[in-house]
Amino acid sequence: MNLVPPLSESVSGARLREKSAFSPQPEDKWVLFGAGRLGRKVLRTLRLNGIEPLGFIDNNPDLQGRQIDGLRVMSPADGAKQYGETAKFIITIFRGTGDAGMSSRMRFLADLGCRKVMTFLPVAWRYSSDLLPHYGADLPSVILSSASEIGRTADCWGDTESRDLFNAQLLWRLRGDFSALISPSPDQYFPKDLIRLRSDEVFVDCGAFDGDTLRSIGSNFTKAWAIEPDPSNASRLRLSDDSRVTVIECALGDAASNGRFSADRGVASTLIASGGIEVRIETLDRLLEGQRPTFIKIDIEGAEQAALRGAYKLLARTGPIVAVCVYHGPDDLWRIPLFLRKALPDHRLFLRSHQNDGFEVVTYAVPPERLR
């Protein structure tokens, strides 16, 4: 078992580190870098714990000079000029696009003269009940409680790039170390270094959005199912005049039922108990009974594990290429590959990241005869 070094820490040791990573003192002054959704969430949490930051800084000129949740927004240059020597800056930007990632944000603030800079992770570890889980982030102690599964996953990967990326993903989750992250790979879902696309793919697009993945695969399929629960997205999919594509308006899970859905959030629409509409939930085993797909892509905002459980018979029967996102929840990174190894024991598994900071991380399960 190829245990990576971060897994050598004990759960009890991680709990002690979580408590000490963010230790605010009464004299401390704080500035939040990023006035978006995460920044506002961190602000609420800090206020609940008696901490009032001096302000936000944000690169978006449309926000600069405004008040957001009662806190003024400054440009990074102005914030650094006023507070770079005296305040501590918390980076509350966590996304895969817009810059070169978390390490670049830290360098950016340091170059402006901000002496003390940290990411949001220590704050999230201290106030985990309010801030975690958040995509791949969770308490290190919670992640380490799955060390056995993580260790087994470390033995699954089919190449060095996958193993290095898996270790780097663990480093930022367990240690807050983003420096080891690998530059994003091109060709999400269809990496040219891994997969030989056929001209006659039978394609299943789970989380089809507006057809962006279907446009990426181009002419390399003879039949496709575009599965999309968001009514607005599904309507756009139906505007296509491509007779090869069947649009199915439903969510996916491990059992047929109904569920609440937060719609009209574009690519981030998701099943959630507080959702504003009710949608049908189906399993791939039921939807595609008797069909023989050759390629299944799954990007469904956190429902990937349930969808795979509901596709077990289909996977075992047809043995397709599977490309599934593993970044929406902390344990997706190891539980999804372990599931695929069980369902598709003869496939080889690979890991690729297609955005910065642990976003758009995809596990690929590929039959040997379909490898490059």
Buried (B, 14 or more C-beta within 10 A) or exposed (E): EEEBEBBEBEBEEBBEBBEEBBEBEEEEBBBBBBBBEBBBBBBEBBBEEEBEBBBBBBBEEEBBEEEBEEBBBBBBEBBBEBBBEEBBBBBBBBBBEEBEBBBEBBEBBBEBEBBBBBBBBBBBBBBBEBBBBBBBBBBBBBBBEBBEBBBBBBEBBBBEBBBBBBBBBBBBBBBBBBEBBBEBBEEBBBBEEBBEBBEEBBBBBBBBBBBEBBEBBEEBBEBBBBBBBBBBBBEBBBEBEEEEBEBBBBBBBBEBEEBBBBBEBEEEBBBBEEBEBEBBBBBBBEBBEEBEBBBBBBBBBBBBBBBBBBBBBBBEBBBBBBBBBBBBBBBBBBBBBBBBBEBBEEBBBBBBBBBBBBBBBBBBBBBEEBBE
